[in-house]
Amino acid sequence: MSLPKRFTGAEEELHESASGAAGLSDFGSSAQYMPGLTQLLNALDEDGPRFAPGGREFAWNAVVGALVSRLMLVEGLRKHADVCLQTPRRPLVITGIPRTGTTALHKLLSVDPQFQGLEKWLTVFPQPRPPRDTWAGHAHFRATEAGLQAFFKSAPEMRAAHNIVADEVDECLEILKQGFCSNLWGSSFRVPQYDRWWREQSELPAYHYLAKTISLIGVSDSGKTWLLKNPGHLMQLPALFEVFPDACVVQTHRDPVEALPSLASVLAMARRVSEGDQVDRQEIGRRELDNWASASEAAIAARASLPKKQFIDVKQADLHADPIGTVRRIYGYFGFRLTPETVDAMRRRIEESPERAYGAHKYAEDEFGLAPAAVRERFSCYMTTYGLH
């Protein structure tokens, strides 16, 4: 079907597109996602990005894709009705301001067979995880690989900055966005009106949705501990702990003067797919400065009333200097068993360093308006709390 001239009021067309793609029609409770969807569509029209050729199609397909994921989850839960009653116990959760080592730690821990994670293709097409040796022949897996190839063809520099692989673990954000109350939409597109709405919301419904999703995906691996990662958990620690009260949380840290320009660079690269050369780097810098300074402050406040024994802090510099030693500290703190075989597998991943296969992430630190003095002032509480001066 052809795209409507406006996103506003296109809810019916979007649902029809998603249903046609998935062959399903039940999106679950409309109250859980329609308010955010409507806010997003209005914002894409009223104060949205200046789309490059093909940009509107990219945004449309992103929304349709999230609706397809909802369809698949609801259908999966219908077939496995018992799993929605089984909230996974004691997940190991990695969070922290983006570009502070969350991905590196996540990928390193994911080689441990005692853990299970959210593989990228299963965040796109939620379903019980099939045996890994069958994935290559699975239509949904191949579709995810094709989608990633198309994305990286449009933004090849992204691979060096933040590579995404269909059969490797990815962020909870990919699930949380399906409730349309998520940081992902404001970081992917210029939608300040949506951002203002989103910042006033609780993401608790989305966290209940996340729990159901991982229960469905892991229905055949219920004995394995979940390994989850999402920088945005910083903003929603009360919701995280309401849904996963026994979570074991690793919070990573880095000087925000270094982390924020790196993040802004990644987002600018991603936005080029839909906005081309019209990406406003200064606007991205302003948004992310406010977003993550507020998130760090919210996390400090939340941690004051949450069990201290369920948190451990890791500096990115320590992770880089001694990754295995850092892993040992995390496992020892939470009581996870670290076998010699797992240590060997982790050492192999460190030596292979697949994230560096596409070169270095290069960017000009001053192009996002993130003056070091202003960043340090905005993050002063965070930097003092975690000894980052």
Order of alpha helices (4+ residues) and beta strands (2+ residues): alpha-alpha-alpha-beta-alpha-beta-alpha-alpha-alpha-alpha-alpha-alpha-alpha-beta-alpha-beta-alpha-alpha-beta-alpha-alpha-alpha-alpha-alpha
